[in-house]
Amino acid sequence: MRKRQVVLRREETARSTVIRSVRYGECQRNHAARFGGYVVDGCREFMASGDEGTSAALTCAACGCHRNFHRKEIETEVVPEFSSPHNSSNIA
């Protein structure tokens, strides 16, 4: 009779911090949509007209469009936080 060997794997889940930053790129508003054409203004990056928390913060200072017309770029960075499996105070 063969013996079965059972291997149990212990996986410790590492805690990690997810850092997300949002940047708004070029304006994609079609200014000629009502005429059946396609024209963009060339605004390369969103710049808020006012301070954060005000309605002016959602309007671009360069082109005057709402922030939603600008391409949204989300950058995500995962920073792992590892804890030592061994207690370093037991070193002789």
C-alpha positions, 0 to 999 in steps of 0.5 A: 500500500502506497502512502500519500504525502499531503503538502499544505502550503501556507501563504501569508498575504502581504499587505500592500498600499495602492497609490492612485494618481489621476491626471487629465490629458488632452481635450477630446471635445468635438467642437464641430459635432453639431455640424457633422464634422470633427474638430478639436481645439488642441488643448494638451493638458487640463489646467484647473481655473480655480481652487480645489473644491470650487466649481472653477476647478472643473473648468480648464483654464486653457480651453474652457471645457469641463474636465470630463472632456479631457482624457483621464489617465490613472496611474496605479502603483502597488507598494508592498509592505512586508513584515519580517517572518522572524523576530529580530530581537532573538539574535544572540 
